[in-house]
């Protein structure tokens, strides 16, 4: 295999490359050691403005060292210039040659630029959620605050109608990445849920849980036929359905939709998007429920954690309101 290399390469530049911040980042990340990085970079075409040579690498390390030694020879020895290198430079060049690393200043700059681009590509998704994922997603559609009510007790959000749309509709609308299982706390029957670990809702990236509307008796029967049960956090169990039950679940309607955005939302932002809540239920100085009965929405504002948005059909809003305190002093109506 033929490669291009520059003549009379500066050994000092090579040493500086291996002491550079870019090289240190790769070593700290454990991506590759110096030799592997060098062998990767030498597959690039590079030169330092001197003679460009073609040399063969057969895969044998000794051949690689001999070629590297020839390329790192002083310019006068190759006919590309005059004068001899100092003994110190020759020793440095010989040391580099023994590692089988033909390099030039131009190659060093190119390699560092390449490393910077790779690191940028790895880091950017953490600062811009959803970057590079599902490019066909409309950033202005299916946003959490885009709720349409029909005036008859129903609503539509994320293209789904709580109480009407089925689990199969969820798959078709939001994707097959959903994980379906029975989630059960100790001494409880549990609930049948579908979970998306990461889902773009417009330009908002979030986790989503859809709760399937299924009687307790049916859940008990599913548990008896279940394939396995694993523990999640604490003592909560995740019960994997039998394939027959999993297929049947797609025909069942969803009762509620819960969304946890990856970004923190303060109360002012929520009010700006959804309007003034119909009721505020303050559970503590860190946790407040903002209730929107007309939208079938409960937004839990948590100053210590992520916010939770729970959607039901407006006619089923009692499912969200009843578990909360009824008339404590900290409730305020708006």
TORBABA-189086 format. One line per 3 residues: number of its first residue (from 1); for each residue x, y, z of C-alpha. Coordinates in steps of 0.1 Angstrom, whole numbers, always signed. Layout:
% TORBABA-189086
NUM	X:Y:Z | ...
***
This chain:
% TORBABA-189086
1	+0:+0:+0 | +15:+33:-10 | +16:+64:+12
4	+29:+99:+8 | +54:+115:+32 | +74:+147:+35
7	+112:+148:+36 | +134:+163:+63 | +106:+163:+89
10	+112:+182:+121 | +116:+157:+150 | +110:+186:+174
13	+76:+192:+158 | +68:+155:+162 | +77:+156:+199
16	+56:+187:+204 | +27:+169:+187 | +28:+141:+213
19	+29:+166:+241 | +0:+186:+226 | -34:+190:+244
22	-51:+171:+216 | -28:+141:+221 | -34:+142:+258
25	-71:+143:+253 | -70:+111:+233 | -48:+94:+258
28	-70:+105:+287 | -101:+92:+269 | -83:+60:+263
31	-92:+61:+226 | -57:+50:+214 | -21:+51:+224
34	+6:+71:+206 | +16:+44:+182 | -20:+36:+171
37	-28:+73:+166 | +4:+77:+146 | -4:+47:+124
40	-38:+62:+118 | -25:+96:+108 | +2:+83:+85
43	-25:+70:+62 | -32:+106:+53 | -13:+124:+25
46	+10:+149:+40 | +41:+170:+34 | +60:+199:+48
49	+68:+217:+16 | +99:+196:+9 | +102:+165:-13
52	+70:+143:-14 | +80:+107:-15 | +61:+74:-21
55	+70:+45:+1 | +56:+10:+7 | +44:-4:+40
58	+40:-41:+38 | +26:-45:+73 | +60:-56:+86
61	+72:-34:+115 | +108:-35:+104 | +99:-24:+69
64	+80:+5:+85 | +110:+15:+106 | +133:+14:+76
67	+110:+36:+55 | +106:+60:+84 | +143:+62:+90
70	+149:+70:+53 | +122:+97:+53 | +134:+113:+85
73	+170:+115:+72 | +185:+150:+69 | +177:+169:+38
76	+213:+167:+25 | +212:+129:+26 | +181:+128:+3
79	+193:+154:-21 | +166:+178:-11 | +188:+204:+6
82	+223:+210:+20 | +239:+207:+54 | +238:+181:+81
85	+214:+179:+111 | +228:+183:+145 | +236:+152:+166
88	+207:+160:+190 | +182:+163:+161 | +195:+130:+146
91	+190:+113:+180 | +154:+126:+182 | +147:+116:+146
94	+161:+81:+152 | +139:+78:+183 | +108:+88:+162
97	+118:+65:+134 | +120:+35:+158 | +84:+40:+166
100	+74:+37:+130 | +59:+72:+128 | +65:+92:+96
103	+51:+127:+103 | +54:+162:+91 | +43:+196:+105
106	+14:+197:+81 | +3:+163:+91 | +5:+173:+128
109	-18:+202:+121 | -42:+182:+101 | -43:+154:+127
112	-50:+179:+155 | -78:+195:+134 | -93:+161:+128
115	-92:+152:+165 | -108:+186:+173 | -136:+179:+149
118	-142:+144:+163 | -143:+157:+199 | -167:+185:+188
121	-190:+159:+172 | -190:+139:+204 | -196:+169:+227
124	-222:+189:+207 | -252:+165:+214 | -248:+172:+251
127	-253:+209:+246 | -279:+207:+218 | -303:+179:+227
130	-315:+159:+198 | -288:+172:+174 | -284:+148:+145
133	-314:+126:+156 | -345:+121:+135 | -338:+149:+110
136	-373:+145:+96 | -388:+158:+128 | -406:+191:+125
139	-392:+213:+153 | -424:+233:+155 | -448:+203:+157
142	-458:+180:+186 | -446:+205:+212 | -457:+198:+248
145	-478:+230:+249 | -497:+223:+217 | -529:+208:+231
148	-561:+208:+211 | -594:+203:+230 | -626:+193:+211
151	-651:+208:+235 | -666:+174:+243 | -642:+163:+270
154	-614:+151:+246 | -580:+164:+236 | -552:+158:+212
157	-515:+161:+221 | -484:+148:+202 | -509:+136:+176
160	-525:+113:+202 | -559:+113:+219 | -558:+101:+255
163	-586:+76:+261 | -590:+70:+224 | -557:+63:+207
166	-543:+28:+212 | -508:+16:+220 | -504:+7:+184
169	-513:+43:+174 | -484:+54:+197 | -460:+31:+179
172	-471:+44:+145 | -470:+80:+155 | -439:+82:+177
175	-418:+51:+166 | -411:+15:+175 | -384:+23:+200
178	-411:+20:+228 | -405:-5:+256 | -437:-21:+269
181	-439:-38:+303 | -458:-40:+335 | -443:-17:+362
184	-453:-28:+397 | -443:-17:+432 | -444:-42:+460
187	-479:-55:+469 | -494:-38:+439 | -509:-52:+407
190	-490:-26:+386 | -497:-8:+354 | -490:-15:+318
193	-468:+12:+304 | -449:+21:+273 | -416:+39:+277
196	-395:+60:+253 | -360:+67:+268 | -355:+96:+244
199	-380:+112:+221 | -380:+145:+201 | -412:+165:+207
202	-406:+193:+183 | -374:+209:+194 | -379:+195:+229
205	-361:+163:+238 | -379:+143:+265 | -386:+109:+281
208	-422:+97:+277 | -444:+71:+295 | -478:+62:+281
211	-501:+43:+305 | -524:+18:+289 | -560:+16:+301
214	-564:-21:+311 | -583:-36:+340 | -564:-50:+370
217	-577:-85:+362 | -562:-84:+328 | -528:-72:+343
220	-529:-101:+368 | -534:-126:+339 | -505:-110:+320
223	-483:-113:+350 | -490:-150:+353 | -479:-155:+316
226	-450:-131:+318 | -416:-142:+307 | -395:-126:+334
229	-394:-98:+360 | -364:-76:+368 | -359:-50:+395
232	-357:-14:+386 | -349:+13:+411 | -355:+2:+447
235	-380:-26:+448 | -401:-17:+418 | -403:-45:+392
238	-403:-44:+354 | -423:-74:+341 | -417:-85:+305
241	-449:-95:+287 | -455:-128:+269 | -453:-122:+231
244	-490:-129:+227 | -499:-103:+254 | -475:-78:+238
247	-493:-81:+205 | -527:-78:+221 | -516:-47:+241
250	-513:-27:+208 | -551:-28:+205 | -557:-13:+240
253	-563:+24:+245 | -539:+47:+263 | -552:+64:+294
256	-525:+89:+302 | -492:+104:+288 | -463:+115:+310
259	-434:+136:+297 | -401:+145:+314 | -382:+171:+294
262	-344:+169:+294 | -342:+207:+302 | -354:+222:+334
265	-385:+243:+332 | -393:+270:+359 | -428:+281:+367
268	-425:+313:+348 | -417:+294:+316 | -446:+270:+321
271	-470:+298:+327 | -457:+315:+295 | -464:+284:+274
274	-496:+271:+290 | -511:+302:+306 | -522:+307:+342
277	-531:+274:+358 | -566:+268:+371 | -551:+257:+405
280	-518:+256:+423 | -512:+228:+448 | -480:+235:+468
283	-468:+203:+483 | -435:+218:+497 | -413:+247:+491
286	-396:+227:+464 | -426:+210:+447 | -457:+224:+432
289	-485:+211:+410 | -498:+235:+383 | -533:+222:+373
292	-550:+229:+340 | -584:+211:+341 | -595:+225:+308
295	-565:+209:+291 | -564:+177:+311 | -529:+187:+323
298	-509:+185:+355 | -474:+201:+355 | -452:+192:+385
301	-426:+218:+391 | -397:+204:+410 | -368:+228:+420
304	-346:+198:+428 | -353:+177:+398 | -369:+174:+364
307	-404:+187:+357 | -432:+162:+349 | -461:+169:+325
310	-491:+145:+328 | -518:+145:+302 | -553:+129:+303
313	-585:+137:+285 | -601:+168:+302 | -631:+147:+311
316	-608:+124:+330 | -590:+151:+349 | -601:+137:+382
319	-575:+110:+378 | -549:+137:+382 | -566:+158:+408
322	-579:+132:+433 | -545:+119:+445 | -535:+155:+455
325	-545:+172:+488 | -580:+186:+487 | -582:+218:+507
328	-548:+225:+524 | -539:+261:+531 | -512:+262:+505
331	-536:+257:+476 | -543:+289:+457 | -568:+293:+429
334	-562:+314:+398
***
